[in-house]
Amino acid sequence: MQFQLTNEFLEQVEQLIANKDGSALRELLHEFHFADIAEILEELNSDEATYLIKLLASDITSEALIELDEDIREKILDRLSPKEIAAELEEMDTDDAVDVMGELDEDVQKQVIGEIEDSEHVADIVELLKYDEDTAGALMAKELVRVKETWTVAGCVREMRRQAKNVTRVHSIYVINKEGKLTGRLSLKDLLTAGDKAHISDVFIPKVDYVTVHTENEEVARIMQKYDLEAIPVVDENGVLVGRITIDDIVDFIKEEAERDYQMAAGISEDVEADDSILKITRARLPWLILGLFGGLGSVYIMQGFEEALEKFPILFFFTPLIAAMAGNVGVQSSAIIVQGLANDNVKGSLFNRLVKEVGLALINGTALGILVILFGFVVSQDNLVSITIAISMLSVIIVAALIGTFVPIILDKRGIDPAIATGPFITTSNDIFGIFLFFYISKIILGF
């Protein structure tokens, strides 16, 4: 049965921690999955969580630490000694160990490295720390199963058994030549059906998808998604096999990117959490709020320029929020679809074709909404010319908003800027300004003031 954390169970754990009853805690939690342990840790305070980490076996707590929110993990690590952190890292795959090491101060990193007994594990961690954070080199794990194409099947099986002891999950078996360069992959089915004396060179699959240590994480995610891969090998500049990236690492990366883009689209310029300090949250939100303020002031200035229109046709004033809202909504819809398409590499074809498509879509939507506005005017006995003016203005505003929402993300992407900033306040503010201006300008032409 799937574990569900209840208040009663949490209170029981907290009471046992308060009593320092380690034996009872071990007995209570000894069969729990590390993900369940992580869920418990997140509900405890930092001192209680640290006590539990020190109490339980490292093969469980090391996995639980990886599952924790970064802020919670950092608070726990601050309460552990370098030797205790080293004990946790020794149980982790190198990619997870590097993630944890990256959260430590340089001085602490050096102390922790000095406490790790496995020299090969230390060398792998130090190597991965050298790569840029957003590249495959930093994302990969060094643990994998590799076989040489010159080996016999029998020799290959013996070597695989030895290597697999250090690999948590064997997704793929990679084939290398005598220089260590990646030459292909090995199907487990072909290995089992081949004769013991057959050579790997006779049964391996030479076609294999791979990335280099400098490939950006977004490109790694795109390749793995496109080819439906559970793991992908990583090679260095010379084609030498140096590691692998598994699907769980990519899922974590995609989740982090989605959260960051969501916050950016909502007008939050930094990665923040709900329990962060007021200063940090303010710093993340204020820049976009200032942009919105200036956008609003710009709209006020535009309306002042059409003061005569508001005197002759005061009803236009009441439709101003409607026009601004439609402009913002259409712009955000268009930009959200384009940003999603750019992220998934689905935005294909020429810009002209995209232009024609967006204009056509805007015409259909704008016409339908315009008809509804005219019908509304008829129901409330509104002047027909005013209703037509509002409908035409809305149609024009929707077309412009759709074009802005579509092409701003594309232009930003071509210039190497994250297109996610095009959604939310940026598009809403710009479309508010353009929308109000078009509304009054078209009204001036039709109503003749």
C-alpha positions in Angstrom: 0.0 0.0 0.0 1.2 3.5 -0.9 2.5 5.4 2.1 0.5 8.4 3.2 1.9 10.8 5.8 -0.7 11.5 8.5 -0.6 14.0 11.4 -0.7 11.1 13.9 2.3 9.4 12.3 4.2 12.6 12.1 3.5 13.3 15.8 4.7 9.8 16.6 8.0 10.4 14.8 8.5 13.8 16.4 7.8 12.3 19.9 10.4 9.6 19.3 12.9 12.2 18.1 12.2 14.3 21.2 12.8 11.2 23.4 16.0 10.4 21.5 14.6 6.9 21.0 16.7 5.8 18.1 16.0 2.1 18.3 12.2 2.7 18.0 12.7 5.1 15.1 14.8 2.6 13.2 12.2 -0.1 13.8 9.4 2.2 12.7 11.1 3.4 9.5 13.3 0.4 8.5 11.2 -0.7 5.6 10.3 2.8 4.3 11.1 3.9 0.8 13.6 6.7 0.6 11.0 8.9 -1.1 8.7 8.4 2.0 11.6 9.2 4.3 12.1 12.5 2.3 8.4 13.3 2.7 8.8 12.9 6.5 12.0 15.0 6.6 10.3 17.9 4.8 7.6 18.1 7.5 10.2 18.1 10.4 12.1 21.1 11.6 15.8 21.3 10.7 17.1 19.9 14.0 14.6 17.0 13.9 15.4 16.2 10.2 19.2 16.3 11.0 18.8 13.9 13.9 16.9 11.5 11.6 19.6 11.8 8.9 22.3 10.9 11.4 20.3 8.1 12.8 19.3 6.1 9.7 21.7 4.2 7.3 23.4 6.3 4.6 22.2 4.1 1.8 18.6 5.3 2.6 19.3 8.9 3.8 21.6 9.6 0.8 18.7 8.9 -1.6 16.2 10.8 0.6 18.5 13.9 0.6 18.4 14.0 -3.2 14.6 14.0 -3.1 14.4 17.0 -0.7 13.7 20.6 -1.7 17.0 22.4 -2.1 16.4 24.9 0.7 15.6 22.1 3.2 18.6 20.1 2.1 20.9 23.1 2.6 19.7 23.6 6.1 20.3 20.0 6.9 23.8 20.0 5.3 24.7 23.1 7.4 24.1 20.9 10.5 26.2 18.0 9.3 30.0 17.7 9.7 32.2 17.2 6.6 32.7 13.6 7.6 28.9 13.0 7.8 28.3 14.7 4.5 31.1 12.5 2.9 29.3 9.4 4.2 26.2 10.5 2.4 28.1 11.3 -0.9 29.8 8.0 -0.9 26.4 6.3 -1.3 25.3 8.6 -4.1 25.8 8.4 -7.9 28.3 11.0 -9.0 25.7 13.2 -10.6 23.7 13.4 -7.4 26.9 13.9 -5.4 27.9 16.8 -7.6 24.5 18.4 -7.1 25.0 18.3 -3.3 28.6 19.5 -3.5 27.5 22.5 -5.5 25.4 23.6 -2.6 28.4 23.7 -0.2 30.9 26.5 0.3 34.3 25.9 -1.3 36.0 25.4 2.1 33.5 22.8 3.1 33.8 21.1 -0.3 37.5 20.6 0.2 36.9 19.2 3.7 34.3 16.8 2.4 36.4 15.6 -0.5 39.2 14.9 2.0 36.8 12.7 4.0 35.7 10.5 1.1 37.6 7.3 1.1 36.8 6.1 -2.4 39.5 7.9 -4.5 37.9 7.0 -7.8 34.6 8.4 -6.6 36.4 11.6 -5.5 38.1 11.9 -8.9 34.8 11.5 -10.7 33.1 14.2 -8.5 36.0 16.7 -9.0 35.8 16.1 -12.8 32.1 16.8 -13.0 32.4 19.9 -10.9 34.5 21.5 -13.7 31.7 21.5 -16.2 29.4 24.4 -16.8 26.2 24.0 -14.8 23.8 24.0 -17.8 25.7 21.3 -19.9 25.6 17.6 -20.2 28.9 17.3 -18.5 27.5 18.6 -15.2 24.3 16.6 -15.6 25.8 13.2 -16.4 26.7 10.4 -14.0 30.0 8.5 -14.4 28.5 5.2 -13.4 27.7 3.0 -16.4 28.4 -0.4 -18.0 30.8 -0.3 -20.9 32.2 -3.2 -22.9 34.9 -3.4 -25.5 34.1 -4.6 -29.0 37.0 -7.0 -29.0 35.7 -9.0 -26.1 34.0 -12.3 -26.4 30.4 -12.7 -25.1 31.5 -14.8 -22.2 34.2 -12.3 -21.2 31.7 -9.5 -21.7 29.2 -11.1 -19.3 31.9 -11.5 -16.6 33.0 -7.9 -16.9 29.4 -6.6 -16.9 28.8 -8.4 -13.6 31.7 -6.6 -12.1 30.8 -3.2 -13.4 27.1 -3.5 -12.6 27.9 -3.6 -8.8 28.5 0.1 -8.9 25.5 1.1 -11.1 22.2 1.6 -9.5 20.2 1.0 -12.7 21.5 -0.5 -15.9 19.6 1.2 -18.7 22.0 0.5 -21.5 25.2 -1.3 -22.3 27.7 0.8 -24.3 30.4 -0.5 -26.6 33.8 1.2 -26.9 36.9 0.5 -29.0 40.5 0.1 -27.6 40.8 4.0 -27.3 37.7 4.2 -25.2 35.6 5.9 -28.0 31.9 5.1 -28.2 31.2 2.9 -31.1 27.7 1.6 -30.4 25.4 -0.1 -27.9 24.7 -3.7 -27.0 21.2 -5.3 -26.9 20.7 -7.6 -24.0 18.6 -9.9 -26.2 21.5 -10.2 -28.7 23.9 -10.8 -25.9 21.9 -13.6 -24.5 21.3 -15.3 -27.8 24.9 -15.1 -29.1 27.4 -17.9 -28.5 29.9 -17.6 -25.7 32.8 -17.4 -28.2 31.2 -14.8 -30.4 32.8 -11.3 -30.3 30.9 -8.2 -29.3 32.0 -6.6 -32.6 29.7 -9.2 -34.3 26.6 -8.5 -32.3 26.6 -4.9 -31.1 24.5 -2.1 -32.7 26.7 0.6 -34.2 24.0 3.2 -34.3 23.7 5.0 -31.0 22.4 8.5 -30.1 24.8 10.5 -27.9 25.6 14.0 -26.7 28.9 15.7 -25.8 29.9 17.1 -22.5 29.3 20.6 -23.8 25.8 20.0 -25.1 23.3 22.2 -23.4 20.7 20.6 -21.1 17.8 21.8 -23.2 19.2 20.1 -26.2 19.8 16.9 -24.2 16.2 16.9 -23.1 15.0 17.5 -26.7 17.0 14.6 -28.0 15.9 12.2 -25.3 12.2 13.2 -25.8 12.4 12.9 -29.6 13.9 9.4 -29.6 12.1 8.3 -26.4 15.4 7.4 -24.6 15.7 6.2 -21.0 19.4 7.1 -21.0 21.9 8.7 -23.4 25.7 8.4 -23.4 28.0 11.4 -23.1 31.3 11.7 -24.9 34.1 14.2 -24.7 35.7 16.2 -27.5 37.5 13.2 -28.8 34.5 10.9 -28.8 35.6 9.0 -25.6 32.7 7.7 -23.5 32.8 9.6 -20.2 29.3 9.2 -18.7 25.6 8.8 -19.2 22.4 10.9 -18.5 19.3 9.1 -17.4 15.7 10.0 -17.8 15.2 10.9 -14.1 17.9 13.6 -14.4 16.1 15.0 -17.4 12.7 15.0 -15.7 14.2 16.9 -12.8 15.8 19.4 -15.2 12.5 19.8 -17.2 10.6 20.4 -13.9 13.1 23.1 -12.8 12.9 24.8 -16.2 9.1 24.7 -16.1 9.0 26.2 -12.7 11.4 28.9 -13.7 9.6 29.7 -16.9 6.2 29.8 -15.0 7.6 32.3 -12.5 9.1 34.4 -15.3 5.9 34.3 -17.2 4.1 35.5 -14.0 6.5 38.4 -13.7 8.9 37.0 -11.1 12.5 37.6 -12.1 14.2 35.2 -9.7 13.7 31.6 -8.5 11.8 32.0 -5.3 9.8 29.8 -2.9 6.7 30.7 -0.9 8.7 30.6 2.4 11.6 32.8 1.2 12.3 36.1 2.9 10.2 39.2 2.1 13.3 40.9 0.7 14.0 38.2 -1.7 10.4 37.8 -2.9 10.2 41.6 -3.3 13.4 41.7 -5.3 11.9 39.1 -7.6 8.5 40.7 -8.1 9.2 44.4 -8.0 10.9 44.9 -11.4 7.9 43.6 -13.4 5.5 45.5 -11.2 7.5 48.7 -12.1 7.1 47.8 -15.7 3.4 47.4 -15.3 3.3 50.8 -13.5 5.0 52.5 -16.4 2.7 50.7 -18.8 -0.3 51.9 -16.9 1.0 55.5 -16.8 1.5 55.2 -20.6 -2.1 54.2 -21.0 -3.2 57.2 -18.9 -1.2 59.5 -21.0 -2.7 58.1 -24.2 -6.2 58.6 -22.8 -5.4 62.2 -21.9 -4.6 62.7 -25.6 -8.2 61.7 -26.5 -9.9 63.8 -23.8 -12.2 65.4 -26.4 -13.4 61.9 -27.4 -14.3 61.1 -23.8 -16.3 64.4 -23.5 -18.3 63.7 -26.7 -18.6 59.9 -26.3 -18.2 59.2 -22.5 -19.4 55.6 -23.1 -16.0 54.9 -24.7 -14.5 55.2 -21.3 -16.5 52.2 -19.9 -15.3 50.0 -22.8 -11.6 50.8 -22.2 -11.1 48.0 -19.6 -12.7 45.5 -22.0 -10.4 46.5 -24.9 -7.3 46.3 -22.6 -8.4 43.0 -21.2 -9.0 41.4 -24.6 -5.6 42.7 -25.9 -3.8 41.2 -22.8 -5.7 37.9 -23.0 -5.1 37.4 -26.7 -1.4 38.3 -26.4 -0.8 36.0 -23.5 -2.6 33.1 -25.3 -0.5 33.6 -28.5 2.8 34.0 -26.6 2.2 31.0 -24.4 1.6 28.7 -27.4 4.7 30.0 -29.1 6.9 29.7 -26.0 5.7 26.2 -25.5 6.4 25.4 -29.2 9.9 26.9 -29.0 10.6 24.8 -25.9 9.5 21.6 -27.6 11.1 22.6 -30.9 7.7 22.5 -32.7 7.8 26.0 -34.2 8.5 25.1 -37.8 8.2 26.8 -41.2 8.7 30.4 -42.4 7.7 33.5 -40.5 5.4 34.5 -43.4 3.4 31.4 -43.0 3.2 32.0 -39.2 2.1 35.5 -40.0 -0.7 34.4 -42.3 -1.9 31.8 -39.8 -2.0 34.2 -36.8 -3.8 36.9 -38.8 -6.4 34.4 -40.0 -6.9 33.1 -36.5 -7.2 36.6 -35.1 -9.7 37.6 -37.8 -11.9 34.6 -36.9 -11.8 35.2 -33.2 -12.1 39.0 -33.5 -15.0 38.8 -35.9 -16.9 36.4 -33.6 -16.3 38.6 -30.5 -17.2 41.7 -32.5 -20.5 40.3 -33.5 -21.2 39.5 -29.8 -20.4 43.2 -28.9 -22.8 44.4 -31.6 -25.5 42.1 -30.3 -24.9 43.3 -26.8 -25.3 46.9 -28.0 -28.6 46.0 -29.7 -29.9 44.4 -26.5 -29.0 47.4 -24.3 -30.2 49.9 -27.0 -26.7 51.3 -27.6 -26.0 53.6 -30.6 -25.3 51.3 -33.5 -22.3 53.4 -34.7 -20.7 53.1 -31.3 -21.2 49.3 -31.2 -19.7 49.0 -34.7 -16.8 51.2 -33.6 -16.1 49.0 -30.5 -16.4 45.9 -32.6 -13.9 47.1 -35.3 -11.6 48.4 -32.6 -11.7 45.0 -30.8 -11.0 43.2 -34.1 -8.0 45.4 -34.8 -6.7 45.1 -31.2 -6.9 41.3 -31.3 -5.0 41.1 -34.6 -2.2 43.3 -33.2 -2.1 41.6 -29.9 -1.9 38.2 -31.6 1.0 39.4 -33.8 2.9 40.8 -30.8 2.3 37.7 -28.7 3.5 35.5 -31.6 6.6 37.3 -32.9 8.1 38.8 -29.7 8.9 35.3 -28.3 10.3 34.2 -31.7 12.5 37.3 -32.0 13.8 36.9 -28.4 14.6 33.3 -29.0 16.5 34.1 -32.2 18.6 36.6 -30.2 19.4 34.0 -27.5 17.0 35.5 -24.9 14.6 33.2 -22.9 11.3 33.7 -24.7 9.4 33.0 -21.4 9.9 36.6 -20.5 7.6 37.5 -23.4 4.5 36.1 -21.6 2.8 37.6 -18.6 3.4 41.2 -17.6 5.6 42.1 -20.7 2.9 41.1 -23.2 0.0 42.3 -21.1 1.6 45.7 -20.6 2.6 46.3 -24.2 -0.8 45.1 -25.5 -2.6 47.4 -23.0 -0.8 50.4 -24.4 -1.2 49.4 -28.1 -4.8 48.3 -27.5 -6.0 51.6 -25.9 -4.2 53.6 -28.5 -5.9 51.7 -31.4 -9.2 51.8 -29.6 -9.3 55.6 -29.4 -7.6 56.2 -32.7 -10.1 54.0 -34.6 -13.0 55.6 -32.6 -11.7 59.0 -33.7 -11.8 57.9 -37.4 -15.2 56.3 -37.3 -17.0 58.7 -34.9 -15.3 61.8 -36.2 -14.3 63.8 -33.1 
